[in-house]
Amino acid sequence: MRFGRRRPDETPASGVATDPAPPPGPSAAPGPHAAPTPAPAPIDDEEIALLRASVELVGPLAQDLTVYFYAILFQRHPEVRALFPADMDVQRDRLLRGLLRIVDLVDDPENLVRFCSRLGRDHRKFGTLNGHYPAVGAALLDSLARFAGDAWSARLADVWSRAYGIVSQVMVQAAEEDAAVGPATWKADIVDHRLRGPGIAELTLRPHSHYPFQAGQYASVETPWQPRAWRYYSLANAPREDGSLTFHVRALQGGRVSPALVHHARPGDQLTLGAAQGDMVLSPGKDGDLLCVAGGTGLAPVQALVEQTARDGGRRFVEVFVGARTAGELYGLDDMLRMAQRNHWLKVRGVLSDETVPGWRGSLPEALREFGPFYDHEVYLSGPVDMVTASARVLVRQGVARRNIHYDPFDVPVLEAALLPRRLRAEDEQ
């Protein structure tokens, strides 16, 4: 098929109805006796190729497409505007990346369902209702039709409609199952705030009600200074008897949330938490040695895993590598070293990449290459994307089974969590 492109200011022949869908809201959600929605027909290989070709076509206009999508969504359904942050830049980027992830995974059903289930559970904190999905789907298809130009056809509209139907059904089911077992959000008060390094703060929170999580997981956080602008931070502790939670936050230059948490938040301020997520937790029933690799504030979940190991009786030997560019950025290392002095099962190494000090200098992947192999370890990686992927590649080449490599997702976890196995496979094939 030859793809052309219509100018975005022309009216599309979309192949789908462009009349506004019924306003989303509580009444639009199916009732307890509503007839089940028929499952969309599966998508075959030729249709997958059509999806991917259409995404490639609109790629150069992706930013304009997301602006247009939200413009028509809010015009048709102004009541949903309150679910989104005032500044839409990050949100538009997340929409685009989410769309690309879905298309990337469309031929990988297991990871696609896993990814969309995470999205569905995560969307509960926004106040998303079942009735919102048709409105979003109609706006998405009309946006794609507008920017795909002459390439848009009734067949392509049908393929996109079915693909979106599959995705939305998985998301709705996951959200409903999650709603049956817990709330969408938790309120929590800051009870302690201390600086741990240049631009890094440690915040301790006390939730108003029990907050369930496991060591190694992360949570989404909303602040009173930027309502509806959610950011993701790993918990830096194992579950405590008093229910308190600790987070490590680095103030990102130009960030809208993290600088306020680091420089302006004080005890008494109230935050909102989404449900804990993530698979970087200790595997039940296993007692082999552990390798934990942390870069930057990736130390938080590693610290939690070490705490949990101690509470479990220290029955597993744990080797920890903590990396940073300079000694000034290597926060938390002293605490880990003191813990290692008290526990024979824990060994900790600091790694600096840009500064010469007594000890070992280099990157974390280089350190793993130097001190390995670790083929008989259960591995936990946390930190910047490049560090995690490079470290995983080193470990796989040392003989570590992929199923034994656990990683902290990148940036927006729910958008990235399904990607590392695919990235590693692609790198292996190169």
N, C-alpha and C positions, 0 to 999 in steps of 0.2 A: 504494500500500500504506500502511495506517495502522500506525504504529509505536507500541506501548505499551512499558512498562518494568516488569519484575518487580523486586520488592525483592531485593537481592543475597543475602539470607539464605535465599531460597527455592531449592528444588532445580530445576535447569533440565531441560526436555525438549530436550536439545541437538540431537537429530538426528544425533549422531555418538556413537561408542562412547567411554565415559569410563573404561574399564578402563585401568590403567597399561600403557603400551607396554613392550616388552622393554627392560631396562636398557641405556642407551647405553654404549658402550665400544669398545675396539679390535675385539672380536669382532663388533660390530654393523656395522662398516664393510664394504662389499661387497668380496669378494676379486677377484683378477685375472680370474677366469672367471665372475663373477656375471652373471646375465642383466641387460641394461640395463633401467632403470625406464621404463615407458611414459610418453611425454610427456603431461602433463595437457592436457585439451581447452582451446582458447582461450576467452577471456572476451569476451562481446559487450557492446554498449553498454548494454543493459538491465541486465546483470549488474554492470557497472561502477557504474551508478547505485545498485544495491542495496548494493554494497560501501560506497560513499560515504555512503549514507543510514544504514547501520548504524554507521559510525564517528561520524557526527554525533550519532546517538542516544546512544552510550556516552560521548561527549565529556565531559559533566559529571561522569561517574564514572571518568574515565580514571586518576586516581591510584590509586583503590581497585582498579581492574582490574589495573594493573601489580603492585601488592602481592600480589593474589590469584594472578596468573600465576606469579610466582616462588615463592610459598608452595607451590603444588601441584607445580610442577616439582621443587623441592628435596625435597618429601615423597615423590614417586614415584621420584626418581632422586637420592638424597643424594650420590652420588659426583660429580655435576657441581657441587656447591656450591663445591668447591675451585677452580673456574675463575673465580670471581667475587670482587670485592673484599669486605672485611668490611663496609664501609659501602655499602649498595645504593642510596642516594638518586640518585646520578648515573646509575647503571646503569639504574634504573627509568625515568628521564627519557629515556635514550637509546633504550630499547625503544619507548617511546611515540612519540618523534619518528621513529624508523625506520619504525614502522608507518604513521604519517601520511605520510611521504615516499613510501612504496611506493604507498599509495592515491592520493596526489596524482599520481604518475607512471604510473598503471596504463594510461592511454590514450596514453602517450608511449613506445612500445616501445624506441626507441633509448636514451633517457635512463634508462629503467627497467633495461635490461640493463647499462648502464654503472654505474649506482648499485649494483645487486645484485652485480655482479662485484667492485666495490671492497669491498663488505661481505664477500664470500667470502674475498678475499685477506687483508683486515684481520683476519678472525676466526682465521686460522691462529695468530697469536701467543697467543691465549687457550687453545690446545690443543683447539680444536673438531674433532670427528671427524664423519665422514659419519653415523654412527649416532646422533648427537645431534639431527639435524634432525627425525626423526619424533617424538621425545619433546617437542621444543619446539613442533612443530605441534599435537600433541594437547593440550598445556597451553594454547596460544593459543586454539584453537577452543573448549575448555571454558570458558575465561575469557570469551570473547566471548559465548558462549551464556548464561552466568550473568548477565551485566550487560545483555544486549540484551532480556531478558525475553520477553514474548509476541511480540515481533517476530522472534525466532529461529525458524527453520523448517528443514526438511530441505533445501529449495532453497538457502537462504542458507548453510547449513553446507556444501553441495556447492560453492557459488561460492567461499567462503573456502578450502575445502580445495584446490580447483584453483589458486586464486591463490597460496596458500602453496607448492603443489607446483612451480609455475613459478619462484617466487623461489628456493626451496631448490635446484632443479636448476641454476640459473644460478650460485648461490653455490658449490655443490659443484664444478662444472666449473672455475670460476675458481680455486678453492683448489688443485685437483689440478694445473692447468696451472702455477700459481705454485710449487707444491712441486717440480715437475720441474726448476726452474731455480735455486732458492736456498733457504736456510734460512728459518724463520719468524721468528727473533730473532737478535740479535747482542749480545754482552756488550761493554761499553766502560768504560774507566777515565777518571775526571776527572783531567786533567793540569794544568789551569789554571782558576782561578776568580777573577774580579775584578768589582767593582761598577762599573756604567757610568752610574748615575743613581739617583735616589730609587726604591728598590724594584726596581731592574733589575740583573741580573747577566749577565755573559758567561761561559759555560762552554765550555771546550775539552776534547773527549774523544778518546781513542785507542781505536778498536775492536780487539778481539783478533784479528779477521780482516777481510779486505777488505769494506768496506761500500759497495755500489754506489749511486750517486745522481747526479742532475744539479743544477746550480745552479738555485735557485728552488723546489726541492721541500721537503717537510716530512717529519718522522718522528714516530712515537708513542714515548713514553718512559715506562718504568716505573722507579720508585725503590725502594730497599730500605726506605724509611720508610713507604711505602703500597703494599704488594704488590698486584698485579693492578689497580691504579688507574692506567690509562694516560692520558697527556695528550699533546697534539700541539704540536710546536714546529717552526718553519721553520729550516732550516739557513742559517747566515749566511755561508757560504763556498762557493766553487767547489771541485771536487775537488782535493786537494793530493797531492803526491808522497809525503808521510809518512802519508797516510791519515787525518789528524786531522780532527775535525769541530767546528764552533763553533755554539753556540745562544745566543740572547738570551731571557731569561726574566724576566717581570714577576711580582712577588709579588702575587697577587690577594687582596684582603681576604676572609677566610673560606675561602680555598682550602686544599685538603688536600695538594697536591703542590707547587705553585709556591713557597710560602713556604719550604719546606725546601730547595728547590734554590737559592733566592736567599740565604737567611740561615744555613743549616746545612751545606750541601754543601761538601766540601773535596777538594783533590787526593788521590787514592788511593781515593775512594769509587767504587763500581761501579754503573753503570746498565745497563738492558736496553733495546734499541732494536727497534722493529718495522721492517718494510721501508719504504724511502722511497716516498712517493706524491706525486701532484700533477702537474698539467699546466702550471703556470706556469713553463715553461722556454723557452729561446730556440728559435725556430723554425728548423730546419735549412734551409739553402738560401736564406734571406732575408737581404738586406743593407740594408734600409731603416732610417730613424731609429727610435730607441726613446724612449718616454716611460715613466718609472717613478714611481709615486706611492705614498708610504709614510706611514702614520700609526702612531704608537706603535712597538711592537716589530715592526710590519710592515716596519720597515727591514731586518730580517734577510734575507729573500729578495731584496730589492732590492740589498743590498750584495753578495750572492752573484752576482746577474746582472751587476752592474757589474764584479766581479772576472773573471767569465767573458768578458765583452766585451774586457777588457784582455788576457787570455790569448789571445784570438782575433786579437789584433793591433790592436784599436781601430779597426776598419774601419767602424764604425757610430757616428753621432753619438747621444749619450745625454743626455736631459734628465731630471733627477731633482728631484722635489718631496718634501721631508720635512716632515711636519706634526706639531704637538703643541699642547696648550693653552697651556703656558707654556715659557719658555726652560729652566727646570730639567728639564723632561721631554723636551727636544729632544736626547737623547743621540745620539752618533754623527755629528752634523752636522759637527763640526770635522774628523773623519777623512775624510769625504766631500769637504769643501772642499779639504783638502790634496791629495787625489787628483786633484781637478779642476784644481788649479794645475799638476800634473805632466802632465796629459793634455788636449790641446786638444779632444778629441772629447767631453769630459764637462762638463756644466753643471749646477750644483746650486743649488737655492733652498730656504731654510728658511721655513716658514709657521707663524705663531702665531695662534691664534684668540681667546685670552682675555687677552692681554698686549700692551701697547703698547711696542714697541722700534723702533729705527731699521730701516727696511726695510718689507716688505709685511706687512699684518695682515689676517687673514680665515681662512676655512675652506679646506681643500684643493679642494673643488669650486668655490668662488669663485675661487681662484687659477687653476684650469684655464680658467674662463670668461674671466678677465682676460688671461691670457698666451697663450691659444689663438688660432686653432684648431689642432688636432693631427690633422686628418683623414688625413694621410699617414704617421702613425706606427704602429708596433706598440706596444701599450699593456700595461703590467703594473701592476696595482693590488693593494695589500696593506695590511690594517689592519682597523679596526672595520667591522662590517656596514653601518652607516648611511653611513659615508664611502665605502665601495666602491660601494654601490648608487647614491648620489648622484653620485659622480664618473663612473660608467659612464653614467648618464643624460645628464650634461653632454656627454660625449664623443660619444655616439651622436647627439645633436642637433647636434654640430659636424660630423658626417659621417663619424665613424670607423666602419668596418664592424665588426659584432659579432664576426666571426671573428678580428678583430685585437685584441680586448680579452681579456686573460688576467688571472685573478684568483686570489688566495689564498683558499681556502675558509674558512668561518667556524666558529669554536667547535670542533665535532667535524667535521673536514673530510669524513670519509667520509659523514656524514649530510647535509652541506650542498652538496657539490660540484655536484650536478645542478640546483641551484635558481636560480642567478643568471640564466641565459637566460630562464627562465620569469618571474622577477620583473620583468625588464626589459620583456618583452613585455606583461605585465599593466600596467605603468606607462605604456607607450606607448599602450595602449588607453584609458586613463583621460582 
